[in-house]
Amino acid sequence: MRSRELINTATGEVHELLEFEESGRRRSYSFGGRHGQFSFERVLAMLKKDSGITGDDFRVFFYCGIMTYDKGGATAKDAAEFLGLTPQATRRIAKKLAEHHIFLVAERIGRTIKYKASPHIVSSLTGAEQSEEAAAYSLPTLPGRPGAASKGEVNATSKPVPRTRRASGAAGRAAAPEAEHRDDLRNPGRPGEQRRADRRRAG
């Protein structure tokens, strides 16, 4: 880093300007195109042998994850053509991932569904935008873990995420996902709510 002096000709004040040498300049990433971020913890949980996520599930997830920030999401047909899977297989996988909030429904036209990846797992947004979006959706669950989402539940509607608190003040931004409890790939429902639901059914 080097410095040189600049003089404000209007006031006569002397200002010191610091300049970075070439080696000190901030370098760009060498990913070769657009890139994003993903949660090491949540992706590792998906990769674990007891997660209930297969290799093809994972491929479909990451394809749709990338398409989320390229085209707003992808359909099962899109994934099937790109990955070399059958449309039936990708539809089954997409439905499974949506039941567990790993996929969200981005768009529905007739019987065609466009899926996008959960912002809790992968994102290509700024930190503030990712926190805001993640706060609107339920935490993902894993099909092979106890307390997973029941079959048929699809997260097509935004709703608050437990423990993702809003910050005080005018900004009202959501807490970053890193602030959530470590064991977050699970059913976010609380036992008390389940007991109340059971009492209503019994009544």
C-alpha positions as CSV (number, residue, x, y, z in Angstrom):
1,M,0.0,0.0,0.0
2,R,1.3,3.5,-0.8
3,S,0.1,7.0,0.0
4,R,0.1,10.3,-1.7
5,E,-1.2,13.7,-0.8
6,L,-4.0,15.5,-2.6
7,I,-4.7,19.2,-2.0
8,N,-8.1,20.7,-2.1
9,T,-7.6,23.8,-4.2
10,A,-10.7,25.4,-2.8
11,T,-9.8,25.2,0.9
12,G,-6.1,24.4,0.8
13,E,-6.6,21.3,2.9
14,V,-4.2,18.4,2.4
15,H,-5.8,14.9,2.2
16,E,-3.8,11.6,2.3
17,L,-4.9,9.0,-0.3
18,L,-4.0,5.4,0.4
19,E,-3.7,3.2,-2.7
20,F,-3.4,-0.6,-2.7
21,E,-0.5,-2.1,-4.6
22,E,-1.5,-4.6,-7.3
23,S,-0.8,-7.6,-5.0
24,G,-3.1,-6.1,-2.3
25,R,-6.2,-5.7,-4.5
26,R,-9.2,-7.8,-3.8
27,R,-9.4,-10.7,-6.3
28,S,-12.5,-12.1,-7.9
29,Y,-13.5,-15.7,-7.4
30,S,-12.4,-18.1,-10.1
31,F,-15.6,-20.2,-10.3
32,G,-16.1,-19.5,-14.0
33,G,-19.6,-17.9,-13.9
34,R,-22.3,-17.1,-11.4
35,H,-21.9,-18.8,-8.0
36,G,-23.7,-19.0,-4.7
37,Q,-23.6,-20.3,-1.2
38,F,-24.9,-23.4,0.5
39,S,-25.1,-24.6,4.1
40,F,-22.3,-27.1,4.9
41,E,-24.3,-28.4,7.8
42,R,-27.6,-29.0,6.0
43,V,-26.0,-30.5,2.9
44,L,-23.9,-32.9,5.0
45,A,-27.1,-33.9,6.8
46,M,-28.7,-34.6,3.4
47,L,-25.6,-36.7,2.5
48,K,-25.6,-38.8,5.6
49,K,-26.6,-42.4,5.2
50,D,-29.7,-42.2,7.4
51,S,-31.1,-39.1,5.8
52,G,-33.4,-40.9,3.4
53,I,-31.9,-38.8,0.5
54,T,-30.7,-40.9,-2.4
55,G,-28.0,-40.0,-4.9
56,D,-30.7,-39.2,-7.5
57,D,-32.6,-37.1,-5.0
58,F,-29.5,-35.1,-4.4
59,R,-28.8,-34.6,-8.1
60,V,-32.4,-33.4,-8.7
61,F,-32.1,-31.1,-5.7
62,F,-28.9,-29.4,-6.8
63,Y,-30.1,-29.1,-10.4
64,C,-33.3,-27.3,-9.2
65,G,-31.2,-25.3,-6.7
66,I,-29.0,-23.9,-9.6
67,M,-32.1,-23.3,-11.8
68,T,-33.7,-21.4,-8.9
69,Y,-31.2,-18.6,-9.4
70,D,-31.0,-19.0,-13.2
71,K,-34.7,-19.4,-14.2
72,G,-36.7,-19.2,-11.0
73,G,-36.8,-22.9,-10.6
74,A,-37.3,-26.1,-12.7
75,T,-40.0,-28.6,-13.4
76,A,-39.6,-32.4,-13.0
77,K,-39.5,-32.6,-16.8
78,D,-36.6,-30.1,-17.0
79,A,-34.7,-32.1,-14.4
80,A,-35.4,-35.4,-16.1
81,E,-34.1,-34.2,-19.5
82,F,-31.0,-32.7,-18.0
83,L,-30.1,-35.5,-15.6
84,G,-31.1,-38.4,-17.9
85,L,-33.8,-39.7,-15.5
86,T,-37.4,-40.6,-16.3
87,P,-40.1,-37.9,-15.8
88,Q,-41.9,-40.3,-13.5
89,A,-38.8,-40.7,-11.3
90,T,-38.1,-37.0,-11.1
91,R,-41.8,-36.2,-10.3
92,R,-41.6,-38.7,-7.5
93,I,-38.4,-37.2,-6.2
94,A,-39.6,-33.6,-6.4
95,K,-42.8,-34.5,-4.6
96,K,-40.8,-36.2,-1.8
97,L,-38.5,-33.2,-1.5
98,A,-41.4,-30.8,-1.4
99,E,-43.1,-32.8,1.3
100,H,-40.0,-32.2,3.5
101,H,-39.7,-28.5,2.6
102,I,-36.4,-29.2,0.8
103,F,-38.2,-28.0,-2.3
104,L,-40.7,-25.1,-2.4
105,V,-43.4,-24.7,-5.0
106,A,-42.3,-21.7,-7.1
107,E,-45.1,-21.9,-9.6
108,R,-48.1,-24.1,-10.5
109,I,-49.7,-24.0,-14.0
110,G,-52.4,-26.7,-14.3
111,R,-50.6,-29.9,-13.4
112,T,-47.2,-28.6,-14.1
113,I,-45.2,-27.6,-11.0
114,K,-42.0,-25.5,-11.0
115,Y,-39.9,-26.2,-7.9
116,K,-37.2,-24.1,-6.3
117,A,-34.7,-25.0,-3.6
118,S,-35.2,-24.0,0.0
119,P,-33.2,-20.9,0.8
120,H,-32.3,-22.6,4.1
121,I,-30.0,-24.9,2.1
122,V,-28.8,-23.0,-1.0
123,S,-28.8,-19.4,-2.1
124,S,-27.4,-17.0,-4.6
125,L,-28.7,-13.9,-2.8
126,T,-27.1,-11.3,-0.6
127,G,-27.0,-12.1,3.1
128,A,-29.8,-9.7,3.9
129,E,-32.0,-11.1,1.0
130,Q,-31.3,-14.7,2.0
131,S,-32.2,-14.0,5.6
132,E,-35.4,-12.3,4.6
133,E,-36.4,-15.2,2.3
134,A,-35.4,-17.9,4.7
135,A,-37.6,-16.4,7.4
136,A,-40.7,-16.8,5.3
137,Y,-40.4,-20.6,5.0
138,S,-40.5,-23.7,7.2
139,L,-37.2,-25.4,8.1
140,P,-36.5,-28.5,5.9
141,T,-36.9,-32.0,7.3
142,L,-35.3,-35.3,6.3
143,P,-37.4,-38.3,5.2
144,G,-35.2,-40.8,7.0
145,R,-35.3,-39.0,10.4
146,P,-37.8,-39.2,13.2
147,G,-40.3,-36.4,13.2
148,A,-40.2,-35.9,9.5
149,A,-43.1,-34.3,7.6
150,S,-46.1,-36.4,7.0
151,K,-46.8,-37.6,3.5
152,G,-48.8,-35.2,1.4
153,E,-47.6,-32.0,3.1
154,V,-46.2,-29.6,0.5
155,N,-44.8,-26.3,1.4
156,A,-46.4,-24.1,-1.2
157,T,-47.2,-21.3,1.2
158,S,-44.9,-19.0,3.1
159,K,-45.0,-19.1,6.8
160,P,-42.8,-18.0,9.7
161,V,-39.9,-20.2,10.7
162,P,-39.5,-21.1,14.4
163,R,-36.5,-19.5,16.1
164,T,-35.8,-17.2,13.2
165,R,-36.4,-14.0,15.1
166,R,-37.0,-10.6,13.7
167,A,-34.4,-8.0,14.7
168,S,-35.7,-5.0,16.7
169,G,-35.9,-1.6,15.1
170,A,-37.2,-0.2,11.9
171,A,-35.3,-2.7,9.6
172,G,-37.0,-5.7,11.1
173,R,-34.7,-8.1,9.4
174,A,-34.7,-11.8,10.2
175,A,-31.9,-13.4,12.1
176,A,-29.3,-15.1,9.9
177,P,-29.8,-18.9,9.5
178,E,-26.5,-19.4,11.4
179,A,-28.3,-18.3,14.5
180,E,-30.7,-21.2,14.4
181,H,-30.3,-24.3,16.5
182,R,-27.8,-26.8,15.1
183,D,-30.4,-29.6,14.9
184,D,-32.6,-27.8,12.4
185,L,-33.3,-30.5,9.8
186,R,-36.3,-31.8,11.5
187,N,-40.0,-31.2,12.0
188,P,-40.3,-27.7,13.5
189,G,-43.7,-28.5,15.1
190,R,-43.9,-28.2,18.8
191,P,-45.3,-31.0,21.2
192,G,-47.7,-28.5,22.8
193,E,-49.3,-27.7,19.4
194,Q,-49.7,-31.4,18.7
195,R,-51.3,-32.0,22.1
196,R,-53.8,-29.2,21.5
197,A,-54.6,-30.6,18.0
198,D,-55.2,-34.1,19.6
199,R,-57.6,-32.6,22.1
200,R,-59.5,-30.8,19.4
201,R,-59.9,-34.0,17.4
202,A,-61.0,-35.9,20.6
203,G,-63.6,-33.2,21.3
